[in-house]
Amino acid sequence: MRRDGGIVCADTRPQAVIFDFEGTLVDFQWDLKAAEREVRKILSDSGFASEPLAGENYAQLWNRAVNLPGGGGSESPLVSRLEEVYDHYDMDALTRWKPREEAKDVLGALRRAGVACAVVSNVGGIALKSALTRFGLASQLDSVICRNDVERMKPAADGLNQCLQALGTDADRTLFVGDSLSDVRAARAAGVPVVIVTGGESAVSDFDGEPPDRFIDGLAAVKPLVGT
């Protein structure tokens, strides 16, 4: 795939489409403000400087705890405390998630056309797998990468890189579909073309400095982008 004038153009048929989950395949229900307040307090109480924490979202806060001195990696006691917070808000969102109207149809159409489908999400495995099964999406996916499978969440590229390896696909022949600025940053870090479904976590104005290759108003618009 190449990017021309902000439009995703396929020189050859894409091998795979990787989707974000919340805000993309389902509506966005995570209680961001409450979760971020809890996480910032835990990090501040653990000795992290409060000033940089104020401007970072829930995923960046997690990555800071994993990466910076005092974090100690994803198996540290600090990250285990954070995991409890994230799991709580995952399960809270699970009670309200509803699938996007076209989600099941689009995944089915892509699979019938021979295009691999996957999910890379910052949501933890318990809530994610429960929702994918409940909405009839799990059987349409070739790979699912959740928060528990990686060291760093999006906007880091860890999940996308792991998914590309699992699918055996090249970055430039894969399309990532997300809804947030973190999704754009992760895709750029992984070298994957990215489209953003509007109406999710991030407002369109949030992308003014870091635009995706294209905005789409619904998942049905993914099908013509990959020639189905």
Helices and strands as residue ranges (DSSP letters): E 2-4, E 7-9, E 16-19, H 32-45, H 50-53, H 58-67, H 77-94, H 103-112, E 116-120, H 125-134, G 138-140, E 143-145, G 147-149, H 158-167, G 171-173, E 174-178, H 181-190, E 194-197, G 204-207, E 214-216, G 219-221, H 222-225
